[in-house]
Amino acid sequence: MTEYPTSQEGPQPVASGGGTDEAGHGKAPIAATEAVRTHAAGAGAGPAAEPGAAAAAAASDVRAARSAAGSGSGLPRPRAAASAEVPAAGSGPGHDHDNARPRQAEEALDAAARGTAAGPPPAGAAAGAAGLHGAGGPAPAGGGGPEATAARREGDRLRFVGAATRRIARGIDLDEIVLGLCRATVPTFSDAILVYLRDPLPVGDERPVGPVVLRLRRTDRLRPIDDLTDISSTIGAGMDLAGAAGAVGELDFSQLPLVGPQGDLPAAELCEILPGGALAEVLRGVRPVFASSAAARAALPELLGMDHPLPRGNRAVLAPLRGRRRVIGAAVFLRSPERPAFEQNDLLVAAQLATHTALGIDKAVLYGREAYIADELQRTMLPDSLPQPTGVRLASRYLPAAETARVGGDWYDAIPLPGSRVALVVGDVMGHSMTSAAIMGQLRTTAQTLAQLDLPPAEVLHHLDEQAQRLGTDRMATCMYAVYDPVAHRITIANAGHPPPVLLHLGGRAEVLRVPPGRPIGVGGVDFEAVELDAPAGATLLLYTDGLVESRLRDVWTGIEQLRERLATTAQLTGLDHPPPLEALCDDVLDMLGPGDRDDDIALLAARFDGIAPSDVAYWFLDPEETAPGRARRFARRALTRWGLEELSDSLELLVSEVVTNAVRYAERPVTLRLLRTDVLRCEVGDDSPQLPRQRRARDTDEGGRGLFLVNRLARRWGATRLSSGKVVWFELPLPGPGPGERR
């Protein structure tokens, strides 16, 4: 991809007596160009000269003519390091240049440099060397007429349009496309460009609900003009600025600087298109227009602002940007007085550039919309935040497979369960596409529903297998389902074809847990097994998907061993007497991925087991009889006294009495009462009745129905969860704060 010179590039060496063009490239004096033309036309006339002297003079004239050819047309002068040339005629698709000098002109000038004995160069060679926008001078001698010159210039235009549209088409997002338009046209086609786009850009068939507003999206220019320096050398020797403006005949002094004193184009940032206004009419016409036209002179002040100087004549082109269904913006191409004005055929070039840019912007907006939908789908499929259950701390990470595949079938979840337990789930649906994400969402919802029923882990996987078969015959997934009990310090794990979890102990030892591998979900007819393992306080359980440990460069077991070693190394660095920070541990695990290790999306769930000490737990069984509420109050009072929480006695006894009374009314088996002291005081009452209590507003004549109303008013939180063997009603009370001078 050819990069055009900008204002930051220094001036290039020029021939003696030459000026400097807008890009800082050398310009040959007009006299040098005329010398080459005279030399080429009359090589055989006059007395014979020495061959060596003639060749040297011809070579010198050719160098000057080449410099003039690049500068007179506005094309950047070729450089040794980075040539800005358009592919010559006949070049194949592999030649991807943005601009060029025609090959015929190069061959003709080289022939003139080699000597005069072979006769004059091909007719019109010097005119062809003038590039895309030559000065349009008289046809050169030697048989080339205006028709040949015009044909060559049209060929240059076609090659420029081809290179420019290829550059615009390279862009994927909106900024790349607009940047491609600016870089392709400045300085080859214009000295400055302003690109306006609708704000906001419409997507698809959306209809604007408010006024149509254009925002200046990007500007580009050949160079900032902080102070006009020696323009007379470009226009002609000995001419001042006022004389230069008069010589051009189309501009006055105010149009000479295309940029403001700070280097930016003095144009309005926002422009509202007034219905029926001049700008609306020009945009509705779709075709580019010269600034000299009556419609453009009325529309440009609306677009650029009333204070912006308007160029006279054909030194500006206003090109509407029309997408598939509507106008989405406008582009303004500007030329300085140092180069020829736009011609009629340049309107066709501007139309081609505007059309390709507008269609590319339309596609970029649609692509951005699709990417936004994919991101939102993935975000809603995964939990926004993890819960903070008692006795365990959680952290998670998710990485898509690639920027082009932002959604996938990997998921993780943490679901609070009755009895202060928590279910940890990590799954992986085959593929990383929208279909995989949709299937993942259905399986995740099913897993949440089954978890709320407090089913055993193996039973949960069995129901997930049935659900996957109902979704389709090829809906395959792996899943790891674990339930952690902070009171018992135990964890129950069931596996469905998923990589085994890794447990990092407090002393720094990392262990790959041996769990039954199982078959993937969706196979059908498979019995899943569950194992119960110790979960010591301070240990960290890591659940992950195969994208973390498997790639084209390593098999899954090699990756698991590398993960185990990485966890052990991290634990040793942070010290063996305390576990590493959970968030930092997740980041460190992901850092083990090297180049080429990202073949699939990655889901990671880390759980730090804190547990609940036995001294903070009180547990009782109550027979379903009338004396149960009174016994429950006495048990609760004793526990509060042991914990030093007598301040909560009145509230706790009242709420325990109401909840136990409701449980005894419907229970047939013993009722369970459990108190947990953590950062709050939690009370759990369980019975064998599956009917969940519902709060209702009691009438004035009702004798009951106010128990849950009291619970709702006095407790910080409360709820009821249905179990496979009944239900659990729970509530929480805040612990009293420490008094003055006390620390808890």
Secondary structure, 3 states (H helix, E strand, C coil): CCCCCCCCCCCCCCCCCCCECCCCCECCCHHHHHHHHHHHHCCCCCCCCCHHHHHHHHHHHHHHHHHHHHHHCCCCCCCCCCCCCCCCCCCCCCCCCCCCCCHHHHHHHHHHHHCCCCCCCCCCHHHHCCCCCCCCCCCCCCCCCHHHHHHHHHHHHHHHHHHHHHHHHCCCCHHHHHHHHHHHHCCCCCCEEEEEEECCCCCCCCCCCCCCEEEEEEEEECCCCCCCCCCHHHHCCCCCHHHHHHHHCCCCHHHCCCCCCCCCCCCCCEEECCCCCHHHHHHHHCCCEECCCHHHHHHHHHHHCCCCCCCCCCCEEEEEEECCCCEEEEEEEECCCCCCCCCHHHHHHHHHHHHHHHHHHHHHHHHHHHHHHHHHHHHHHCCCCCCCCCCEEEEEEEECCECCECCCCEEEEEEEEHHHEEEEEEEEECCCCHHHHHHHHHHHHHHHHHHHCCCCHHHHHHHHHHHHHHHCCCCCEEEEEEEEECCCCEEEEEEECCCCCEEECCCCCEEECCCCCCCCECCCCCCCCEEEEECCCCCEEEEECHHHCCECCECHHHHHHHHHHHHHHHHHHHCCCCCCCHHHHHHHHHCCCCCCCCCCCEEEEEEEECCCCHHHEEEEEECCCCCHHHHHHHHHHHHHHHHCCHHHHHHHHHHHHHHHHHHHHHCCCCEEEEEEECCEEEEEEEECCCCCCCCCCCCCCCCCCCHHHHHHHHCCEEEEEEECCEEEEEEEEECCCCCCCCCC
